[in-house]
Amino acid sequence: MSYLGTALHALKRSEEALEIMEQAIVADRKNPLPMYQKANILVCLERLDEALEVLEELKEYAPSESSVYALMGRIYKRRNMHDKAMLHFGLALDMKPPATDVAAIKAAMEKLHVPDEIDESP
């Protein structure tokens, strides 16, 4: 179900994707993937408060998942909450993410004070 939701989101059918992610979350509460994907979809829809709520809950299920903290950092960056963004990017790095994620997180940290309209990175 998570993969179906991800595919729907890629097809720009985000509301349908959210519904599928909800079903995936209910089907397997311990699987962090649909919760993370739901948060990603909410960020794309600019529903940042809802995305943060999902990520806060997800931290309980996957407390050492660096991508959760990195996404929270991106949300706080969008809200111009630079201190919180830096904290979450730092926490993500402390969790020893894969090398490609390290590069992306460090790039996001370096561009923290660059407005999102100018910053082209994902």
All heavy atoms as an XYZ file, in Angstrom:
961
protein
N       0.822     -1.203      0.000
C       0.000      0.000      0.000
C       0.864      1.263      0.000
O       0.505      2.257     -0.624
C      -0.947     -0.001      1.193
C      -2.030     -1.077      1.106
S      -3.150     -1.034      2.502
C      -4.284      0.174      1.904
N       1.996      1.179      0.709
C       2.902      2.336      0.740
C       3.398      2.673     -0.657
O       3.464      3.844     -1.042
C       4.112      2.053      1.632
O       3.721      1.922      2.967
N       3.741      1.639     -1.402
C       4.257      1.869     -2.754
C       3.169      2.410     -3.676
O       3.447      3.252     -4.533
C       4.881      0.592     -3.318
C       6.072      0.151     -2.513
C       6.065     -1.040     -1.808
C       7.203      0.955     -2.418
C       7.159     -1.425     -1.048
C       8.301      0.587     -1.654
C       8.279     -0.618     -0.971
O       9.351     -0.981     -0.218
N       1.941      1.958     -3.503
C       0.824      2.497     -4.286
C       0.644      3.979     -3.973
O       0.485      4.808     -4.872
C      -0.467      1.723     -3.997
C      -1.741      2.287     -4.632
C      -1.627      2.329     -6.153
C      -2.952      1.459     -4.198
N       0.688      4.322     -2.689
C       0.572      5.722     -2.293
C       1.691      6.576     -2.863
O       1.473      7.684     -3.338
N       2.912      6.033     -2.844
C       4.055      6.752     -3.402
C       3.876      6.965     -4.903
O       4.163      8.046     -5.423
C       5.358      5.971     -3.122
O       5.493      5.804     -1.705
C       6.570      6.705     -3.648
N       3.377      5.943     -5.587
C       3.140      6.055     -7.035
C       2.063      7.097     -7.327
O       2.209      7.912     -8.249
C       2.741      4.699     -7.615
N       0.986      7.095     -6.547
C      -0.073      8.091     -6.741
C       0.468      9.505     -6.536
O       0.141     10.431     -7.284
C      -1.244      7.824     -5.793
C      -2.121      6.628     -6.136
C      -3.062      6.310     -4.978
C      -2.912      6.886     -7.407
N       1.302      9.668     -5.527
C       1.893     10.981     -5.261
C       2.773     11.416     -6.436
O       2.737     12.575     -6.855
C       2.693     10.952     -3.962
C       3.357     12.245     -3.646
N       2.662     13.424     -3.495
C       4.657     12.558     -3.463
C       3.509     14.401     -3.218
N       4.727     13.897     -3.204
N       3.539     10.486     -6.990
C       4.387     10.792     -8.147
C       3.553     11.208     -9.354
O       4.001     11.998    -10.183
C       5.255      9.591     -8.500
N       2.327     10.707     -9.410
C       1.409     11.060    -10.496
C       0.609     12.331    -10.182
O      -0.359     12.645    -10.872
C       0.447      9.901    -10.764
C       1.079      8.627    -11.327
C       0.065      7.489    -11.326
C       1.606      8.879    -12.725
N       1.010     13.025     -9.126
C       0.346     14.272     -8.697
C      -1.079     14.043     -8.200
O      -1.927     14.922     -8.282
C       0.350     15.322     -9.818
C       1.690     15.599    -10.421
C       2.550     16.415     -9.499
C       3.838     16.831    -10.199
N       5.019     16.512     -9.437
N      -1.348     12.838     -7.722
C      -2.658     12.522     -7.145
C      -2.482     12.421     -5.632
O      -2.720     11.388     -5.010
C      -3.190     11.225     -7.757
C      -3.494     11.398     -9.245
C      -3.706     10.123    -10.000
N      -4.737      9.255     -9.443
C      -5.008      8.044     -9.915
N      -4.361      7.564    -10.957
N      -5.949      7.302     -9.358
N      -2.068     13.541     -5.046
C      -1.631     13.561     -3.655
C      -2.735     13.272     -2.645
O      -2.490     12.625     -1.629
C      -0.961     14.896     -3.342
O       0.197     15.038     -4.140
N      -3.941     13.758     -2.897
C      -5.031     13.489     -1.944
C      -5.337     11.991     -1.884
O      -5.540     11.431     -0.815
C      -6.282     14.294     -2.303
C      -6.129     15.789     -2.085
C      -5.817     16.187     -0.643
O      -6.266     15.492      0.294
O      -5.125     17.207     -0.457
N      -5.349     11.339     -3.052
C      -5.547      9.882     -3.086
C      -4.388      9.178     -2.384
O      -4.595      8.207     -1.661
C      -5.637      9.378     -4.528
C      -6.907      9.756     -5.248
C      -6.849      9.315     -6.705
O      -7.070      8.111     -6.952
O      -6.561     10.167     -7.561
N      -3.189      9.686     -2.610
C      -2.002      9.105     -1.985
C      -2.093      9.182     -0.465
O      -1.749      8.215      0.233
C      -0.751      9.817     -2.481
N      -2.590     10.300      0.045
C      -2.756     10.444      1.497
C      -3.732      9.410      2.047
O      -3.494      8.822      3.111
C      -3.246     11.853      1.848
C      -2.192     12.939      1.934
C      -2.849     14.287      2.198
C      -1.166     12.627      3.001
N      -4.828      9.185      1.332
C      -5.813      8.193      1.777
C      -5.196      6.795      1.831
O      -5.403      6.052      2.792
C      -7.021      8.184      0.834
C      -7.879      9.424      0.942
C      -9.015      9.430     -0.086
O      -9.472      8.344     -0.475
O      -9.427     10.540     -0.469
N      -4.423      6.455      0.808
C      -3.768      5.146      0.770
C      -2.744      5.035      1.902
O      -2.636      3.983      2.554
C      -3.091      4.910     -0.606
C      -4.142      4.826     -1.712
C      -2.216      3.669     -0.581
C      -5.077      3.636     -1.615
N      -1.999      6.101      2.160
C      -1.019      6.073      3.252
C      -1.710      5.872      4.592
O      -1.204      5.148      5.447
C      -0.178      7.351      3.270
C       0.809      7.444      2.151
S       1.956      6.049      2.101
C       2.786      6.409      0.589
N      -2.859      6.505      4.772
C      -3.623      6.306      6.007
C      -3.991      4.836      6.171
O      -3.874      4.269      7.254
C      -4.893      7.164      6.009
C      -4.670      8.593      6.400
C      -4.152      8.749      7.825
O      -4.499      7.946      8.719
O      -3.353      9.681      8.035
N      -4.449      4.223      5.087
C      -4.806      2.800      5.137
C      -3.576      1.947      5.443
O      -3.653      0.984      6.213
C      -5.435      2.358      3.815
C      -6.788      2.990      3.553
C      -7.321      2.656      2.160
O      -6.900      1.694      1.538
N      -8.243      3.476      1.683
N      -2.436      2.302      4.859
C      -1.197      1.555      5.090
C      -0.752      1.684      6.549
O      -0.285      0.716      7.154
C      -0.100      2.048      4.154
N      -0.928      2.861      7.109
C      -0.557      3.092      8.517
C      -1.428      2.237      9.435
O      -0.934      1.579     10.346
C      -0.666      4.590      8.872
C       0.422      5.374      8.138
C      -0.580      4.798     10.377
C       0.227      6.879      8.147
N      -2.722      2.213      9.163
C      -3.653      1.416      9.983
C      -3.348     -0.076      9.845
O      -3.396     -0.821     10.821
C      -5.119      1.725      9.594
C      -6.082      0.755     10.246
C      -5.466      3.161      9.968
N      -2.992     -0.494      8.635
C      -2.726     -1.912      8.374
C      -1.487     -2.409      9.118
O      -1.446     -3.570      9.540
C      -2.572     -2.157      6.876
N      -0.475     -1.541      9.263
C       0.766     -1.965      9.923
C       1.341     -0.780     10.686
O       2.167     -0.039     10.176
C       1.764     -2.491      8.889
C       3.025     -3.047      9.523
O       3.118     -3.065     10.773
O       3.929     -3.457      8.768
N       0.889     -0.616     11.910
C       1.255      0.526     12.752
C       2.764      0.599     13.020
O       3.303      1.657     13.296
C       0.492      0.405     14.072
C       0.047      1.671     14.707
C      -0.852      2.493     13.825
N      -1.299      3.682     14.524
C      -1.143      4.908     14.066
N      -0.553      5.129     12.942
N      -1.601      5.931     14.732
N       3.443     -0.537     12.963
C       4.869     -0.562     13.308
C       5.782     -0.250     12.123
O       6.973     -0.064     12.299
C       5.234     -1.920     13.892
C       4.562     -2.138     15.219
C       5.011     -3.401     15.887
C       4.250     -3.446     17.202
N       4.418     -4.468     18.040
N       5.212     -0.184     10.923
C       6.014      0.115      9.740
C       6.132      1.633      9.611
O       5.132      2.327      9.378
C       5.349     -0.482      8.492
C       6.155     -0.256      7.237
O       7.201      0.377      7.258
N       5.657     -0.774      6.135
N       7.342      2.179      9.728
C       7.491      3.638      9.672
C       7.378      4.235      8.263
O       7.129      5.423      8.120
C       8.899      3.874     10.233
C       9.627      2.604      9.980
C       8.596      1.504     10.043
N       7.527      3.414      7.223
C       7.551      3.941      5.857
C       6.291      4.718      5.473
O       6.397      5.849      4.984
C       7.828      2.826      4.843
C       7.903      3.276      3.388
C       9.051      4.252      3.177
C       8.046      2.079      2.471
N       5.080      4.176      5.688
C       3.911      4.969      5.265
C       3.753      6.276      6.035
O       3.297      7.273      5.475
C       2.721      4.032      5.479
C       3.214      2.911      6.301
C       4.695      2.851      6.152
N       4.169      6.289      7.303
C       4.082      7.538      8.071
C       5.049      8.573      7.501
O       4.709      9.751      7.363
C       4.387      7.287      9.546
C       3.289      6.520     10.248
S       3.657      6.258     11.991
C       3.233      7.865     12.644
N       6.252      8.121      7.165
C       7.238      9.035      6.583
C       6.754      9.551      5.227
O       6.849     10.744      4.933
C       8.597      8.334      6.446
C       9.650      9.226      5.872
C      10.259     10.207      6.647
C      10.023      9.121      4.534
C      11.217     11.049      6.114
C      10.982      9.966      3.989
C      11.572     10.929      4.783
O      12.511     11.772      4.248
N       6.214      8.650      4.409
C       5.709      9.059      3.093
C       4.530     10.021      3.245
O       4.407     10.976      2.472
C       5.311      7.838      2.258
C       6.484      6.982      1.851
C       7.494      7.724      0.983
O       7.215      8.762      0.406
N       8.692      7.185      0.901
N       3.681      9.772      4.233
C       2.556     10.685      4.477
C       3.085     12.083      4.807
O       2.593     13.085      4.278
C       1.693     10.160      5.624
C       0.548     11.086      5.990
C      -0.253     10.574      7.159
C      -1.342     11.568      7.538
N      -2.101     11.134      8.715
N       4.101     12.148      5.653
C       4.685     13.442      6.010
C       5.257     14.127      4.769
O       5.075     15.332      4.579
C       5.764     13.252      7.077
N       5.946     13.362      3.918
C       6.494     13.923      2.676
C       5.398     14.503      1.794
O       5.551     15.595      1.232
C       7.246     12.834      1.890
C       8.728     12.924      2.051
O       9.287     14.005      2.157
N       9.379     11.786      2.061
N       4.305     13.775      1.659
C       3.188     14.250      0.832
C       2.606     15.526      1.432
O       2.330     16.498      0.715
C       2.105     13.155      0.699
C       2.670     11.959     -0.088
C       0.850     13.709      0.014
C       1.810     10.705     -0.003
N       2.440     15.552      2.751
C       1.909     16.741      3.414
C       2.824     17.948      3.199
O       2.341     19.067      2.985
C       1.706     16.472      4.909
C       0.554     15.520      5.246
C       0.621     15.099      6.710
C      -0.797     16.163      4.938
N       4.128     17.736      3.218
C       5.074     18.827      2.959
C       4.876     19.351      1.539
O       4.820     20.569      1.319
C       6.534     18.372      3.178
C       7.520     19.402      2.640
C       6.794     18.111      4.656
N       4.744     18.451      0.591
C       4.532     18.871     -0.803
C       3.238     19.661     -0.966
O       3.146     20.536     -1.828
C       4.529     17.659     -1.732
S       6.150     16.912     -1.906
N       2.249     19.352     -0.137
C       0.970     20.064     -0.172
C       0.995     21.330      0.690
O      -0.037     21.985      0.852
C      -0.156     19.135      0.301
C      -0.461     17.938     -0.597
C      -1.467     17.008      0.082
C      -0.993     18.402     -1.940
N       2.174     21.652      1.252
C       2.341     22.820      2.125
C       1.518     22.712      3.414
O       1.190     23.732      4.024
C       2.012     24.121      1.385
C       2.950     24.428      0.245
C       4.380     24.699      0.683
O       4.581     25.325      1.739
O       5.303     24.264     -0.028
N       1.204     21.518      3.831
C       0.486     21.298      5.090
C       1.525     20.945      6.157
O       1.606     19.829      6.652
C      -0.566     20.210      4.904
C      -1.692     20.690      3.980
C      -2.575     19.623      3.420
N      -3.216     18.740      4.358
C      -4.022     17.735      4.014
N      -4.299     17.524      2.741
N      -4.543     16.952      4.921
N       2.337     21.961      6.481
C       3.525     21.754      7.302
C       3.203     21.368      8.744
O       3.908     20.539      9.331
C       4.422     22.990      7.249
C       4.875     23.424      5.849
C       5.771     24.652      5.933
C       5.573     22.299      5.113
N       2.163     21.963      9.323
C       1.802     21.612     10.700
C       1.421     20.137     10.809
O       1.852     19.440     11.730
C       0.639     22.476     11.207
C       1.050     23.912     11.462
O       2.249     24.158     11.705
O       0.171     24.793     11.421
N       0.634     19.672      9.856
C       0.228     18.264      9.857
C       1.437     17.360      9.654
O       1.551     16.312     10.302
C      -0.802     18.002      8.757
C      -2.146     18.664      9.006
C      -3.073     18.493      7.820
O      -3.511     17.353      7.586
O      -3.341     19.490      7.130
N       2.343     17.759      8.785
C       3.548     16.963      8.538
C       4.382     16.852      9.808
O       4.865     15.766     10.148
C       4.369     17.576      7.410
N       4.525     17.958     10.535
C       5.290     17.923     11.784
C       4.636     17.010     12.818
O       5.329     16.294     13.543
C       5.457     19.338     12.356
C       6.534     20.192     11.697
C       6.480     21.616     12.221
C       7.922     19.593     11.918
N       3.311     17.033     12.876
C       2.600     16.138     13.808
C       2.894     14.682     13.485
O       3.162     13.874     14.380
C       1.090     16.389     13.748
C       0.652     17.679     14.390
C      -0.846     17.925     14.208
O      -1.601     16.962     13.986
O      -1.245     19.106     14.288
N       2.848     14.332     12.210
C       3.130     12.959     11.780
C       4.571     12.589     12.137
O       4.833     11.499     12.657
C       2.876     12.788     10.267
C       3.368     11.435      9.774
C       1.394     12.956      9.960
N       5.498     13.506     11.883
C       6.907     13.225     12.156
C       7.186     13.101     13.650
O       8.003     12.271     14.067
C       7.799     14.297     11.527
C       7.819     14.281      9.999
C       8.467     15.545      9.448
C       8.531     13.039      9.486
N       6.510     13.916     14.464
C       6.673     13.791     15.927
C       6.228     12.408     16.391
O       6.880     11.778     17.223
C       5.889     14.886     16.656
C       6.525     16.248     16.604
C       7.854     16.350     17.350
O       8.130     15.519     18.240
O       8.618     17.267     17.029
N       5.110     11.941     15.849
C       4.634     10.600     16.190
C       5.600      9.538     15.662
O       5.902      8.556     16.345
C       3.240     10.373     15.613
C       2.645      9.037     16.008
C       1.254      8.806     15.447
O       0.638      9.756     14.924
O       0.796      7.659     15.531
N       6.112      9.755     14.478
C       7.026      8.803     13.860
C       8.316      8.666     14.658
O       8.898      7.580     14.717
C       7.320      9.224     12.424
C       8.229      8.329     11.601
C       7.718      6.886     11.581
C       8.348      8.853     10.183
N       8.758      9.749     15.309
C       9.973      9.680     16.121
C       9.843      8.628     17.224
O      10.839      8.035     17.623
C      10.293     11.042     16.747
C      10.875     12.015     15.770
C      11.461     13.278     16.367
C      10.848     13.864     17.577
N      11.364     15.183     17.944
N       8.626      8.376     17.686
C       8.417      7.357     18.714
C       8.622      5.953     18.156
O       9.099      5.069     18.853
C       7.005      7.483     19.301
C       6.789      8.781     20.062
C       5.364      8.927     20.550
O       4.675      7.909     20.746
O       4.940     10.091     20.723
N       8.252      5.742     16.900
C       8.379      4.426     16.269
C       9.780      4.195     15.700
O      10.239      3.055     15.639
C       7.358      4.269     15.126
C       5.935      4.210     15.600
C       5.111      5.322     15.498
C       5.409      3.045     16.148
C       3.792      5.278     15.932
C       4.090      2.994     16.579
C       3.295      4.112     16.476
O       1.996      4.067     16.910
N      10.406      5.253     15.234
C      11.727      5.138     14.602
C      12.631      6.238     15.161
O      12.980      7.183     14.452
C      11.590      5.246     13.092
N      13.024      6.123     16.438
C      13.764      7.219     17.082
C      15.165      7.460     16.526
O      15.728      8.525     16.737
C      13.831      6.783     18.545
C      13.661      5.306     18.519
C      12.777      5.003     17.335
N      15.714      6.510     15.802
C      17.075      6.709     15.288
C      17.108      6.772     13.763
O      18.130      6.486     13.149
C      17.992      5.597     15.794
O      17.485      4.338     15.418
N      16.003      7.180     13.161
C      15.919      7.298     11.698
C      16.273      8.727     11.298
O      15.497      9.663     11.512
C      14.518      6.923     11.231
C      14.352      6.900      9.737
C      15.311      5.951      9.045
O      15.361      4.770      9.420
O      16.028      6.407      8.130
N      17.441      8.893     10.706
C      17.944     10.233     10.385
C      17.047     10.988      9.408
O      16.931     12.214      9.489
C      19.365     10.143      9.833
O      19.381      9.427      8.616
N      16.395     10.276      8.493
C      15.574     10.962      7.490
C      14.389     11.697      8.122
O      13.941     12.717      7.594
C      15.097      9.985      6.422
O      14.398      8.921      6.999
N      13.900     11.205      9.246
C      12.802     11.879      9.957
C      13.266     13.253     10.425
O      12.596     14.266     10.208
C      12.306     11.027     11.151
C      11.302     11.789     11.996
C      11.721      9.712     10.659
N      14.439     13.286     11.043
C      14.972     14.545     11.564
C      15.369     15.485     10.428
O      15.199     16.702     10.533
C      16.152     14.267     12.491
C      15.717     13.556     13.747
C      15.661     12.172     13.793
C      15.333     14.268     14.878
C      15.240     11.509     14.941
C      14.909     13.616     16.026
C      14.864     12.238     16.053
O      14.436     11.597     17.181
N      15.884     14.932      9.340
C      16.250     15.761      8.192
C      15.012     16.428      7.588
O      15.044     17.618      7.253
C      16.972     14.919      7.143
N      13.925     15.677      7.472
C      12.687     16.256      6.933
C      12.142     17.324      7.878
O      11.676     18.375      7.435
C      11.648     15.165      6.678
C      10.330     15.624      6.059
C      10.552     16.398      4.760
C       9.415     14.431      5.808
N      12.243     17.086      9.177
C      11.813     18.104     10.136
C      12.660     19.366      9.972
O      12.132     20.477     10.029
C      11.896     17.561     11.561
C      10.872     16.477     11.839
S      11.007     15.784     13.495
C      10.044     16.999     14.403
N      13.951     19.175      9.739
C      14.822     20.324      9.510
C      14.398     21.116      8.281
O      14.373     22.348      8.300
N      14.035     20.398      7.214
C      13.570     21.081      5.997
C      12.283     21.864      6.265
O      12.099     22.976      5.743
C      13.345     20.069      4.880
C      14.640     19.560      4.290
C      14.480     18.551      3.162
N      13.308     18.719      2.341
C      12.567     17.703      1.881
N      12.869     16.455      2.167
N      11.514     17.929      1.127
N      11.385     21.296      7.058
C      10.132     21.998      7.380
C      10.427     23.260      8.180
O       9.909     24.345      7.878
C       9.167     21.072      8.144
C       8.685     19.947      7.236
C       7.986     21.870      8.703
C       7.927     18.847      7.958
N      11.269     23.122      9.203
C      11.600     24.301     10.011
C      12.323     25.357      9.179
O      12.123     26.553      9.375
C      12.427     23.908     11.232
C      11.604     23.205     12.292
C      11.959     21.944     12.753
C      10.468     23.801     12.822
C      11.207     21.298     13.725
C       9.700     23.167     13.790
C      10.080     21.914     14.238
O       9.318     21.286     15.189
N      13.132     24.936      8.206
C      13.788     25.889      7.312
C      12.742     26.670      6.523
O      12.817     27.885      6.399
C      14.734     25.171      6.351
C      15.406     26.113      5.361
C      16.252     25.353      4.364
C      16.990     26.297      3.451
N      16.246     26.734      2.300
N      11.747     25.964      5.998
C      10.682     26.635      5.232
C       9.942     27.656      6.078
O       9.425     28.645      5.556
C       9.669     25.612      4.709
C      10.121     24.914      3.474
C       8.957     24.172      2.885
N       9.357     23.454      1.692
C       8.552     22.726      0.980
N       7.278     22.601      1.315
N       8.973     22.112     -0.089
N       9.861     27.384      7.372
C       9.147     28.294      8.269
C      10.065     29.378      8.833
O       9.650     30.126      9.716
C       8.542     27.496      9.417
C       7.569     26.463      8.945
C       7.078     25.663     10.094
N       5.637     25.792     10.075
C       4.868     25.491     11.081
N       5.377     25.053     12.190
N       3.576     25.607     10.976
N      11.309     29.435      8.341
C      12.302     30.392      8.828
C      12.600     30.238     10.315
O      12.935     31.204     10.991
C      11.881     31.838      8.507
C      11.912     32.106      7.030
O      12.847     31.703      6.346
N      10.878     32.757      6.523
N      12.486     29.020     10.793
C      12.836     28.701     12.183
C      14.229     28.062     12.132
O      14.385     26.853     12.296
C      11.782     27.778     12.790
C      10.397     28.404     12.835
S       9.093     27.254     13.294
C       9.334     27.172     15.060
N      15.232     28.896     11.889
C      16.571     28.409     11.589
C      17.211     27.651     12.742
O      17.948     26.691     12.504
C      17.453     29.561     11.112
C      16.952     30.163      9.839
N      16.842     31.516      9.660
C      16.497     29.602      8.701
C      16.351     31.766      8.455
N      16.133     30.626      7.859
N      16.965     28.073     13.987
C      17.559     27.363     15.123
C      17.040     25.928     15.198
O      17.811     24.995     15.377
C      17.262     28.092     16.438
C      18.014     29.417     16.543
O      18.980     29.621     15.774
O      17.637     30.244     17.392
N      15.724     25.786     15.053
C      15.143     24.431     15.094
C      15.582     23.609     13.889
O      15.813     22.410     14.004
C      13.616     24.495     15.159
C      13.076     24.788     16.520
C      11.573     24.555     16.561
C      11.118     24.505     18.006
N       9.768     24.011     18.136
N      15.698     24.256     12.742
C      16.157     23.550     11.544
C      17.570     23.029     11.762
O      17.862     21.857     11.493
C      16.106     24.476     10.330
N      18.457     23.881     12.265
C      19.844     23.477     12.497
C      19.912     22.349     13.524
O      20.675     21.390     13.349
C      20.671     24.679     12.963
C      22.151     24.386     13.074
S      22.931     23.921     11.507
C      23.118     25.508     10.754
N      19.111     22.437     14.565
C      19.070     21.380     15.578
C      18.699     20.046     14.944
O      19.372     19.023     15.169
C      18.062     21.736     16.683
C      17.753     20.610     17.668
C      18.952     20.320     18.548
C      16.528     20.942     18.501
N      17.665     20.028     14.138
C      17.200     18.779     13.540
C      18.160     18.246     12.478
O      18.352     17.033     12.371
C      15.766     18.932     13.010
C      14.768     18.919     14.117
N      14.472     20.046     14.845
C      14.038     17.921     14.650
C      13.592     19.746     15.778
N      13.310     18.449     15.680
N      18.777     19.147     11.717
C      19.797     18.692     10.767
C      20.972     18.074     11.534
O      21.512     17.044     11.135
C      20.295     19.847      9.892
C      19.322     20.313      8.850
C      19.191     21.661      8.562
C      18.543     19.415      8.132
C      18.308     22.109      7.589
C      17.651     19.849      7.157
C      17.540     21.200      6.885
N      21.361     18.712     12.642
C      22.453     18.185     13.463
C      22.115     16.824     14.054
O      22.949     15.902     14.066
N      20.880     16.681     14.546
C      20.441     15.385     15.076
C      20.477     14.314     13.993
O      20.888     13.174     14.239
C      19.024     15.497     15.660
C      18.889     16.282     16.961
C      17.412     16.541     17.278
C      19.568     15.553     18.112
N      20.057     14.692     12.794
C      20.076     13.739     11.679
C      21.504     13.271     11.400
O      21.750     12.078     11.203
C      19.459     14.361     10.427
N      22.452     14.196     11.411
C      23.847     13.836     11.155
C      24.417     12.966     12.271
O      25.227     12.076     12.014
C      24.708     15.089     10.984
C      24.543     15.846      9.682
C      25.383     17.123      9.703
C      24.907     14.980      8.488
N      23.981     13.219     13.506
C      24.463     12.423     14.644
C      24.069     10.957     14.534
O      24.672     10.099     15.171
C      23.921     12.983     15.963
C      24.582     14.294     16.356
O      25.640     14.631     15.776
O      24.039     14.983     17.242
N      23.064     10.669     13.729
C      22.565      9.293     13.597
C      23.283      8.495     12.519
O      22.838      7.414     12.156
C      21.062      9.327     13.343
C      20.339      9.876     14.529
S      18.603     10.027     14.221
C      18.126     10.889     15.688
N      24.379      9.047     12.017
C      25.205      8.345     11.026
C      24.402      7.881      9.807
O      24.335      6.688      9.511
C      25.926      7.155     11.658
C      26.679      7.461     12.930
C      27.939      8.239     12.642
C      28.780      8.381     13.899
N      28.948      9.715     14.355
N      23.803      8.833      9.072
C      23.037      8.454      7.873
C      23.973      8.007      6.748
O      25.190      8.230      6.823
C      22.309      9.742      7.503
C      23.176     10.827      8.047
C      23.804     10.269      9.299
N      23.414      7.399      5.698
C      24.240      7.019      4.538
C      24.928      8.251      3.943
O      24.456      9.378      4.094
C      23.231      6.435      3.543
C      22.007      6.140      4.333
C      22.017      7.032      5.530
N      26.025      8.016      3.248
C      26.851      9.107      2.714
C      26.058     10.080      1.840
O      26.264     11.299      1.917
C      28.021      8.534      1.929
N      25.139      9.562      1.026
C      24.367     10.460      0.161
C      23.466     11.375      0.999
O      23.299     12.548      0.668
C      23.495      9.668     -0.837
O      22.708      8.726     -0.115
C      24.357      8.944     -1.845
N      22.912     10.831      2.077
C      22.082     11.649      2.962
C      22.928     12.686      3.698
O      22.490     13.811      3.913
C      21.328     10.780      3.963
C      20.240      9.947      3.321
O      19.933     10.174      2.130
O      19.693      9.061      4.003
N      24.144     12.295      4.100
C      25.041     13.237      4.778
C      25.290     14.443      3.888
O      25.195     15.592      4.336
C      26.383     12.551      5.157
C      27.417     13.586      5.595
C      26.168     11.523      6.256
N      25.569     14.188      2.615
C      25.828     15.289      1.680
C      24.612     16.199      1.552
O      24.737     17.431      1.563
C      26.229     14.729      0.318
N      23.425     15.610      1.446
C      22.197     16.407      1.305
C      21.922     17.220      2.570
O      21.524     18.387      2.495
C      21.019     15.502      0.992
N      22.133     16.610      3.734
C      21.892     17.317      4.999
C      22.877     18.469      5.161
O      22.496     19.582      5.525
C      21.963     16.337      6.191
C      20.810     15.328      6.119
C      21.935     17.092      7.515
C      20.966     14.128      7.043
N      24.148     18.206      4.860
C      25.156     19.266      4.977
C      24.871     20.408      4.000
O      25.031     21.578      4.345
C      26.553     18.701      4.756
C      27.061     17.909      5.944
C      28.478     17.431      5.745
C      28.990     16.718      6.983
N      30.364     16.223      6.807
N      24.429     20.061      2.801
C      24.073     21.095      1.828
C      22.904     21.934      2.347
O      22.899     23.165      2.211
C      23.725     20.462      0.485
N      21.915     21.275      2.950
C      20.769     21.999      3.507
C      21.214     22.915      4.649
O      20.719     24.045      4.770
C      19.715     21.015      3.998
N      22.153     22.444      5.455
C      22.657     23.275      6.557
C      23.386     24.504      6.022
O      23.218     25.607      6.548
C      23.595     22.453      7.450
C      22.881     21.396      8.249
S      24.024     20.286      9.107
C      24.231     21.170     10.647
N      24.177     24.307      4.973
C      24.925     25.425      4.387
C      23.985     26.451      3.759
O      24.308     27.639      3.717
C      25.906     24.910      3.340
C      27.065     24.142      3.939
C      27.913     23.419      2.909
O      27.681     23.602      1.686
O      28.808     22.670      3.331
N      22.844     26.003      3.270
C      21.890     26.895      2.603
C      20.760     27.328      3.534
O      19.721     27.787      3.077
C      21.284     26.191      1.386
C      22.292     25.883      0.309
C      21.634     25.134     -0.820
C      22.632     24.779     -1.892
N      22.028     23.967     -2.938
N      20.983     27.193      4.815
C      19.910     27.456      5.784
C      19.332     28.861      5.647
O      18.136     29.046      5.767
C      20.429     27.226      7.206
C      19.383     27.113      8.289
C      18.401     25.995      7.975
C      20.030     26.856      9.622
N      20.158     29.836      5.359
C      19.668     31.215      5.291
C      19.355     31.656      3.865
O      19.089     32.829      3.619
C      20.670     32.162      5.955
C      20.818     31.877      7.419
N      19.867     32.214      8.347
C      21.792     31.240      8.111
C      20.242     31.821      9.542
N      21.413     31.215      9.427
N      19.355     30.689      2.926
C      18.985     30.982      1.542
C      17.489     30.711      1.408
O      17.024     29.633      1.762
C      19.776     30.085      0.555
C      19.312     30.325     -0.870
C      21.262     30.330      0.696
N      16.704     31.661      0.909
C      15.259     31.419      0.753
C      14.976     30.215     -0.140
O      15.721     29.942     -1.079
C      14.742     32.701      0.099
C      15.786     33.731      0.388
C      17.093     32.997      0.488
N      13.906     29.492      0.159
C      13.550     28.284     -0.598
C      13.367     28.566     -2.082
O      13.607     27.702     -2.912
C      12.274     27.648     -0.043
C      12.536     26.847      1.218
O      13.687     26.395      1.402
O      11.601     26.676      2.011
N      12.915     29.764     -2.444
C      12.694     30.069     -3.853
C      14.011     30.029     -4.627
O      14.033     29.704     -5.802
C      12.066     31.458     -4.048
C      10.751     31.672     -3.341
C      10.917     32.054     -1.885
O      11.626     33.023     -1.560
O      10.333     31.346     -1.037
N      15.096     30.383     -3.966
C      16.406     30.398     -4.608
C      17.048     29.023     -4.520
O      17.704     28.556     -5.444
C      17.316     31.472     -3.964
C      16.706     32.853     -4.155
C      18.728     31.400     -4.544
C      17.366     33.937     -3.358
N      16.858     28.347     -3.388
C      17.433     27.021     -3.147
C      16.708     25.989     -3.983
O      15.540     25.731     -3.791
C      17.326     26.686     -1.652
C      17.910     25.344     -1.290
O      18.559     24.733     -2.154
O      17.715     24.915     -0.147
N      17.397     25.370     -4.921
C      16.786     24.408     -5.838
C      16.881     22.974     -5.342
O      16.375     22.068     -5.966
C      17.460     24.504     -7.217
C      17.224     25.813     -7.916
C      15.782     26.020     -8.321
O      15.131     25.057     -8.739
O      15.302     27.161     -8.200
N      17.572     22.731     -4.217
C      17.757     21.346     -3.770
C      16.465     20.797     -3.206
O      15.630     21.527     -2.686
C      18.868     21.278     -2.719
O      18.475     21.979     -1.556
N      16.283     19.421     -3.290
C      15.036     18.816     -2.805
C      14.919     18.831     -1.308
O      15.804     18.903     -0.572
C      15.128     17.371     -3.310
C      16.538     17.131     -3.685
C      17.184     18.458     -3.875
